[in-house]
Amino acid sequence: RCSALLNRAHCYVGMGKLEAALADIETITQGGPTEDGFDPKQWHKVWMSRGGIRRKLAQLQGSEELYAQSKADYEYVLSIRPLNESYVTKARRCLQQLAARESERGRSGRDSEGKAQASPSPKRRRLDASRSRSRSPVPAPSTAAVEMAPETGRGPKLPLGSKALQALPEDAVAAGRRLFWDGAVSSRPSGAPATSERRYEVSVQGVTEVVQLHATESSWSGSCSCRLSSHCKHVAAALCALEQEEKTELPAEPLPSSGVAMQAPAACGFRLEQLARQLERKTNDELKNYLRLNQQLLSGAKAELAQRLAENAIFGALAPCPRCGGHLHPEEPLLAPNTTYFCKRQLRDREACGYEASGALVERRPFLGAEELLKGIRG
């Protein structure tokens, strides 16, 4: 029964019904041990899920109380014995993000009192964008409210599609990207200016769904003809197409001799996804052995390890951060190498390194074992 409730809660999250999802999670956590000895209070997954749902609600409602409750859930995951390496890593990462938000909120409060503010670092800009998303209004039930960066007088210049995708469920985004890479998305005239409305058709196994994207003053809203109406893989696929259209409008960056040429998204995305799926058949130890041999990051769940290994095997091993020697992290792993890479390492004074570079500018080295891993991969 606990598993069924948790699965239904995740479905509710995908549909945008966060209150109903939280109610199912509360039912699980309030129960005691079952007859077969299962204790929900020792189930890492359910507490991570409750922390994530409370965090989403806090972002939509701007509630500091919900942020505190979410933090308490993540801290509880760290106290469960025996420890689960994957969930402990996720909980620590979420706690770091919440701590960064609180720190940024405190600095913003001091700045509002008239103190001088230095030019923002790359990490500060990402935190500002995250905080602006957390204060967005609750989306309507039939549309996917998708955050955009504030427009300037010259119009948006950043690829807003990638920011818009962050408001959708992770499983819908992953499925949408696969549809986009497989060529299932086609643009259609909407009869309105492209800056205010976009229309796409997404074909899946002979069934075509129509997606309408509408630009408002501060967000993109998407509606779909499928039974979910919004928050679905079709909306995500359409946003991937919008993301690519916006990127083609940006000026190309110069390519240094040490960089990697920017790849065609559909081609490199398909190869990356294909190899990542194959690598998930290996054990965690096998994946980490390849990464360790090439001095790459070893933390994360199995899917993250497979994605990281696939990227490095296809495009080359990422060199350390040129500023502090730490590991570089892709902002959008599924878009590698056409994404931004940044360093999360904290220096001795507990200040973030802040290094950031586009995929065309990061240094890559030959990946040891790539030939063996790439056997059988098409393209």
N, C-alpha and C positions, 0 to 999 in steps of 0.2 A: 504493500500500500504506500509506503514511503517513497519508493521509486516512482510509482505512478503519479503521486502528487508532485514530485520534483520535475518529472517530465512535463506534466501539465503546466507547472509554473514557468518552465522555459518556453513553452508554446505561448503562454500569455505574454511573456516578455517580447517575443517576436511579433505579436499582434499589437504591442504598445499598451497592454492592459497591466500596468505595473502594480496597481493596488490589488488586483485579483491574484497576481503572481505572489506578492508578498503574503497574502492571506494563506495560500497553500504552504508556503515555506514556514510560516508561523505554526501551522497545524503540525508539521513534522517536528519542529524544534521543541514544541510543548509536550510531545509524547514521551513516554518512558521506554525502557528496554522491552523488546518483543520477546515472545516465547522462545524463539530460536537464539536468543542472546544478543541480537542486534541492538545497539544503542545509538539513536540519532545524534546524541550529544557528542559522539566521537566520530561523526561522519564529516570529514573535511569539506566535501563538496557542497553540502547543504549550507554550511556557514559562509563559504565563499560566495555562494549564490545569493544568500540574504544580504551580505555586504555589498555585492554588486547592484542588487535591486534598490537597496536604500540609497546607494550613491547616485543611481540614475534619477530617483525621485528627488534627491537633494539638488541635483543639477537643474531639474525642471522647475522646482518650487523655490529654490534659493534658501533652503532650510538648513541652518547650521546644526540644529538638533539631529537631523537625519545624517548629516556628515559625521557627527560624533558617534551615532549608532553604527554607521558603516565602519568607522575606524575600530570600534569595539569588536565587531564581528571578525575583522581581519586579525586583530590581536588575539582573539580566541583561537583562531586557526593555528597560531604559533604555539599555543599552550596545549594542544591536543597531543597525547602520546599513545602510540608511537608516532613520530614525525613522518610526514609524507613530503619527500623532497620537492616534488612538483608543486604541490599546493603551498608549501612554505615559501618557495621562490615567488609564486604569484602574490601571496599575501604581503610579503616584504615589498614587492614592487608597488602594490597598491598603497601601502602605508607611506612609501617614499613620495608617491604622487600627491597624497593628501597632505603630507608635511610640506611639500613644495608649495601647494596651494595656500596653506595657512601662512607660510613665510611671505609669499607674494602678497597676500591680502594685508598682512601687517605693514609691509613696505608701502603699499598703495595708500594705506591710511595715514602713514607719516608724510608721504608726499603731498596728500591733500591738505595738510596743515601748513604748507608753504615751504617745505624743505626742498633744496635743489635736488634734481634727479639727473643722473648721468644717462648717457645714451644706452638704450636697452641692449642687452646681450642676446645672442640667438636663443638661448634657453628662456630668457625673459619673454621674448616675443611668442614662443610656443605656449608659455604659461598664460600670457595675456589672451591668446586665442582660445585656450581651454576655458579660462574663466568667463569669457564672453559667451561661450556656448552654454556654460552651466547656468547662466541667468536668462536663457531664452524662455519664451512663454511655452505653456503646455501645448503640444500639437493637437490639431483636431482629429477626431476618431477616424475619418475617412481619408486623411492625407498624411504623408510622411513629412513632418516639418524638418527641414534640413538647413543647418546653419551655414551662413555665408560670411565672409569677411566684410566689414563695412566698406561701402563703395566710396570712392573719392570722386572729385569732380571730373576726372578723366575716364571714369569707368573702371571696373575691376580688371586688374592685370595678373592676378595670381590664379592658378588652376583651382577654382572653387569647388570643382567636382570632387576632388579628393577630400576636402573638408566636409562636404555634404555627406559623403559616405559614412563618416564617423558617427552620424546620428542614427544609422540603421544597425540592426542586429548583426553580429559577426558572421553567423552562418549564412544570412541572406547576402551579405557582401561577398563572401567567398564563392557562393553559388553564382552570384551575378557576374563576378569577374570571369568565371569559367565560361559563362554564356557569351560574354563580350569577346574573349579570346577565341572562341569557336566560331565567331562571325554570325551570331544569332541576332544581333541588334542592327536595325536599319533606321535611318532618320527619315522622317516624312514632313512635308510642309504643314505648318500649323495654322497658317493664315494670320499670324500675329508676328510682330518683330521678334527676332531671335533673342534679343536681350531680355524679353519679358516672358516668353513662352517657348517651349521645345516639345516636339511630339516624336515619339519613337515607337517602332514595332519590334517586339521580341518574340521570336519563333522557337518553340521548344517541342520537339517530337511531333511536328505537324500542326501544333496549336499556336496561333498567333495572338498575343496580348498587346493591347495598346496602352502606352504609358504617356501621360501628360505631365510635364514639369513646368511649374509656374514660378516666376521670380517675383518676390515681394520686396519690400523695402529692406528687409534684413534677413531673408531666408528663401530657400527653395522649397516648394511643397510639391510632392509627387503623388499622383493617383493612378491606379492601374485597373484594367478591366477584369482582372482575375478575382477569385473569390475572396482573397485577403484585402483587396482594395488598395492597400499600401503596406509599407514595411516588408516588402516581398523581394524575391530575387529579380523580378522583372524591373522594379524601380531601381534596384542596385545596378543592374546591367545598363539601364538607360543613363544612370549617373556616371558609369564608367565611360560610356560614349561621350557624354558631356565633358568629362574630365580630359579625355584625349583631344577633343575639339579645342578646348581652351589651351592645352599645352602647345598645340600647333600654332597658336596665335602669338606665343612668347618668342622673343628673339633667341636664336641659338647661341649657346655659350661656346667660347673658344676651347678647343681640345688640346691640352698639353701633351708632350711626348710620353709622360708617365701615366696618362689617364686611360680610361677604357671608353671606346666609342659608344655613344648612346644607341641602344638597340631599338628596333621596331617593337612596340609593345605587344602586338598580337603574337609575333613570332617568338620572342624571348619569353613571353608569359606562358605560352603553351609548353615550351621545353622545360621551363622551371617547374611548372605544375606537374608535368609528366614524370620528371626525375624525382621530385619530392614525394610523389605517391609511391614510387618504387622503393625509395629509401625508407619509408615508414614500415616496410616489411623487416627491416633489420632491427636488432636490439639497440637499446640506448647505449650500451657499452660499445657496440660496433660503430655507432654514429660518433660517439665522443672520441674514439680512437683516431678517426680521420681528422676531426677538428683539432684534437690535441697535437697531432703530428704537424699541423699547419698553424699552430699557435692562434687558434680562434676561440671565441667564447664558448664555454661548456654548459652554461646554465640554461634552464628552460624545459618545457614539456617536450615529449617526443616529436610532436608536430613541428615545434619551433626548431628543434635540432635538425630535423629532416629538411626544413625550408632553408635553414642557414647553410647546411652542407651542400644542398643543391645549388644555391646561389654561388658559393665559392668554387665548386667544381666546374660550373659552366663559365663563369666570368673571371675566375682567378681569386686567389686568397687575398682578403683585405689586409693591407699593411696597418700597423699600429697608428694611433693618433700622432700626427707629427708634433703636436704641442706638448703632450704629457705621456705618450706611450701607452695609453689605455686602448680599449676595444672600441671600434666604431659600430654604431647601431643604425640600421636603415629605418627611416621614419615610416615607410610603407613597405614592409618586406615583400608583399606580393607584386610590387611594381619594380623590384630590383632588375637592372641597375639604374633605372630611370626614376630615381628618388633622391631625397636628401639624406646624407649620413651625418650623424652627430655623436659626440663623445659624452658619456654620462659620468665620467670619473670625477670624484671630488678630490681637490688638492688638500694640502696640509692645513690650510686655513679654512677648510670646509666650504670653499667656494668651488662651484662647478667649473670644469675646464672650459666648457662653452664652445669648443671647436665644432665647426659645421661646414660641410662642403657638398656640392652636388655630385651625383654619380659619375659625371664625366671628369671630375677633378680628383677623385680619391685614387690613391696608388694601389695597384694590385700586383700580386706576385704569382708565379707559377704554383698551382695547387698540386701537392704530392698525392698521387692516387686518383687524379681526375680521369685518366684514361680508362682505368678499371671501372669507375662509377658510371661513365658515360656510354658504356657498351649497350647497344640496343636502343639508345635514345634517338628518335627521329629528328631531323633538322639539324 
